[in-house]
Amino acid sequence: MNPNSDHANAAAVVLIFAVSAAVLVNIFRARRGKELFLRRIPGLNAVDEAAGRATEMGRPVLFSIGLGGADSILVLTAMSVMQHVGRICARMGARIIVPVDGPSAYPLAQEAIREVYESEGRPEAFRADDVKYLTGGQFAWAMATMGLMTRENVASSFYFGSYGAESLMLAETGYQVGAIQVAGTPDLFQVPFFVAACDYTVFGEEFFAASAYLSREPTMVGSLVGQDIGKMVFLAVAIVGMILATLVDANIIQQNYLAVLLGK
């Protein structure tokens, strides 16, 4: 066995540098003001509509960041979307209620909403008790959140982050109070439940692209576009490799030249 087989060879290094270059070039282009193309994501386009609807109806918005604490990348990603929704609410004068499950996420969520109201020039409109720490476990948190939705008669509900069996419970409650609902999670086991009861669902890699898509921050957008280019490069290499392997098995060619190049 080749002792170096577990390490990157020259071809792999070239691919890595090519992908890195694609990310850096697109970040530079975005910072220079170039409008980079991002595929339209209906669920994220509906975020502004759902937040604005609450203002028109004079009812609050509920934004759930899901289960977990500040050490969860899903919670942190959900918070970035929460800030965007909070900014719209602050600008339009709508309340935003944030039920939090994780103790470490609670102060971060509260400070994030406070900063949003201050950045919009409305610090007096911030209500600290609208960011609620609801402890007691997964289903205790879910029941408390459902109670909030019913009592406050929310106009819009957002569910972004990590969810378990309570996903359908939350979405059904939102449906019963007549809220427009947008859900986002990378957990494909929970996606069917959100799809069944919510108006819009963002899932898979769309969830992680949400902060760049909504904020249009140049560094984030450039990085996202560069990563997509990298994925297309790796996909093209995989497809070419499969075609060559098939031709070798069919004795049409004698050797898989791509495999040789990659040191396989």
N, C-alpha and C positions, 0 to 999 in steps of 0.2 A: 504494500500500500504506500502511496506517495505521502511522505510525512508532511508535505505542505498542502495537502488536499483540503484541509479545513481552513485555509487562509485565502484571502483574496489574491487573485493573480492580476496580471497587468490589465486584462480586459475588464475585469470587475472594477478595478480602480478607475479606469477610464469612464465606465458607466456612472460610477458614484460622482466623479468630478463633473460629468456632463449634467447630471441632475442638479447638483449643487450650483453649477453655473446658470442653469435655467431659473432657479429660484432667485439668485442674486441679480441676474439681468432683469427679471420682471419686477423685482422690488425697486430697482433703479428706475425702470420705465414708469412705474406707478408714481414714484416720488417726483418724477419730472413732469407729472400731469397727464401722462398717457392714460386714456380710458381703456382699461383692460376688460375683456368680455368675461362675464360670469353667467353661467346658465341660469335662467329664470327658475326660481323655486317658489311655487304657489303658496306653500305654507308660510314661508317667511314674508312674502309680499302681503299676506293677510294680517301680519302683526300690527301694522299701523292702522289698518281698518278696524281691527278688533279693539284696539286701545281707544280709538276715536269714537267708537260706538258707545262706550261707557260714558263719555263726556256728554254726548247727545241725549242719553237717557237719564243722566244724573245719578248713575249707579256706579259702584266701585269696580275696580279690576282686581282679580286674584291672580297672583303669579306664584306658582309652586316651583321650587328648585329641586324637588325630589328628595330622595333618601340619601343620607351620607353627610360627612363633614367637610371641612376645608381641605382635607387631604385627598379628596376625590376630584379627578379631572372633570367628571361629569357635572359635579356641583359648580365648579369654577366656570365651566362653559355655559351652564344655565344662568349663572350670575351675569355674564356678559350680555346675554339676551335680556335679562331682567333690567339691566341698566338702560338699555335702549327703550324698553317699554316704559320704565319709570320716567325717562326723559320726556316721552310723549305725554304721559299723565301730568307731569309737573307743568309742562307747557300749556296744556289744555285745562288744567284745574281739576283733574280727576284724582280720586283716591286710588292708591295701589296697596293691596294687602298681601303680605308675603308670609305664609306659614312655613316655619323652618323646623326640620327634624333634628339636625346635628348641632350640638352645643358649640362646636368650633366654628360652624358656618354662621351662627346667629349674629355675632358682632360684625362679621364681614358684610353680611347682607344689610344690616342696619346702617352701617357706615356708607355702603355703596348707594343706598337710596338717599341718605342725607346729602352726599356729594352731588347727586343728580339734581336735587331740588336747589342746592346752592348754586350750581353751575347755570341753572336756568333763571337765577335771580329771584327765586321764591323760597327762601329758607324758612319763612314763617308758615308755609303750607305743609312742611314736613311734620308727620305725626309718628313719633317713635314707637307708639304702641300698635301701629299698623304692621310692623315687622314682628311677628309673634313666634316665640319659641314654644312649640307644642311637644312636650316630651311624653314618655310612657311606652315607646315602642312603635313598631311599624303600623299596626292597625289602630292603636290609640291615636297616633298622629293623623291617620287617614280619617277616622271618625270625627276628630276635632276639626279637621279641615272641611269635611262635608258639612258640619254644623255651621261653620263660618260662612260657607257659600250660601246656605239656606237663609240664615239670619240676615246677612248683609244683602241678599238678593243681587248677587254680582251680575254685571252685564257681560263681562268677558272673563274667560278663564284660560290661563296658560299653564301647561304642564311640561316643563323641560327638566331633563336630568334622568336619574335612575329610579325606576319603579318596579314593584313586584305585583302581587295579586291585587293590590289596592287600586291599580290603574283603572279598571273598569268601574269600580265603586265611585271614584272621583268623577270620571267622565259621565257616568249616568246621573250623578247628582247635578252636575253642570247642565246637562240636557234638560233635567226636570225644572230647573229655575230659568230656563230659556236663555242661557248664556251662549255667546259665540265662543267656540273652543278651539285652541291651537295647541297641539301636543308635539313634543320633540324628544326622541330618545334613540340611542344606538342599539338598545336591547330589542332584538327582533322577536323575542317571545312576547313582548308587551305591545308591539306595534298593531297586531290585529284588533286588540281591544280598543286602542285609541282610534283606529280607523273606523271601527263600528260606531263609536259614540261621539267623535269629535268632527268638527267641520273641516279641519286641515290637520295633516300629520306630517312631521318632518322626521325622517329616520335615516339610519345608516350614516354615511359620511356627510350627508347634508346637515346633520346635527352639529358636527364639528366645524362646518363651514359657516355656521350661522353668524358668529360674531363678525367675521370678515364681510359677509354678505350684507349685514345690516349697517355696520359702521362705515364701510367703504374706506377704512383706514389704509393708506397706501402700502405700508409694510405688510400688513396682513393679507391684503388683496394680492399683492405681488407674490408673496410666499405661496398662497393658495393656487394661483395660476401656474407657478413654477413646479409645484408638486404634481399638479395634474399632467403637465408635460412629461415629468419623470415617469408617472404611471403609464402614460402612453408608450414611452420608450421601452419600459420593461415588458409591457404587453406585446409590443411588436417583436421583441426578442423572443418571448415565449412562443408566439405564433410561428415565427420563422423556424424555431427549434423543433416544434411539433411537426411542421411540414417536412423538414429535412429528415427527421427520425422516421417518418412514414415512408419517405422515398427510399431510405436505407433498408427498411424492413421489406419493401417491395422489390428490392434489388435493382432499382432504377439508377441509384447512385451508389458508390462504394463506401462513402464516408460522410458522417455528419460534420461538416466543416465548422459549423457554429459551436458544436460541442468541443471540437479541437481547440478553437479559438478561446473558449472559456475555460479550457483545461480540464474538461470532464472526461 
